[in-house]
Amino acid sequence: MNADYSYRLIEAIDWATYLLLGCFVFYAVAKYYYPRRFHEFSLLPLTNQYFFVHGKNDELTHPFNMILFATQIVCVSLFIFLLFNTFNPELVKNNDWLFIQICTAYTTFILIKFAIEKIVANIFSIDDLINNYLYQKLSYRNFLGIFFFAGNLFFLYMYPPTPMSLILFGGFALLLNATALLYSYKKNGKLIFRNFFYFILYLCALEISPYIILYKSIV
């Protein structure tokens, strides 16, 4: 059993290596063409200067954001693939397109959720507020993509993934994501309290239920 598991992991390293190398190139391109922006982005855990400088007038589709969003998709999808490879290796063995399916599903999920939030913002005429919130959320999750990039390198080339190590890593990533969301809510605290009922509806409909549906679909 151990030999089979190790063989499957080594077999997956070839294409995963190219993906991670591509992510590294994307990070290098982002740093080369937007050095100041990348430096301020790298300080997100320490300061919110990045949002003061770039978060007010920049579009969500700025090339810097799109480059990091692409790497986020690859890194998160690769980590989910490692979860499947550890908890359900037979599925990985019998499905050569599993990573592509994960990547497509994750991208579709994010884009649909983003589109719904934009529609809601337009209906209630709060486009500026929601755009600022979405920009913050995208930035934090792009930064989290770097965290997954490092984690994938660790699990693929240094420490073979175990169920416990993957659960701990994934749980810590969820904690970081929740902390980023709480910071965004705190920053808009006055507005939230003035519209607390609508905020609860938004939280349940667009921040909690989509992940529950996604979890149920995967399980």
Secondary structure, DSSP 8 states (H G I E B T S, - for coil): -HHHHHHHHHHHHHHHHHHHHHHHHHHHHHHHHSHHHHHHHHTTTT--HHHHHHTTT--TT-HHHHHHHHHHHHHHHHHHHHHHHHH-HHHHHH-TTHHHHHHHHHHHHHHHHHHHHHHHHHHTT-HHHHHHHHHHHHHHHHHHHHHHHHHHHHHHHTS---HHHHHHHHHHHHHHHHHHHHHHHHHTHHHHHHTHHHHHHHIIIIIIHHHHHHHHHH-
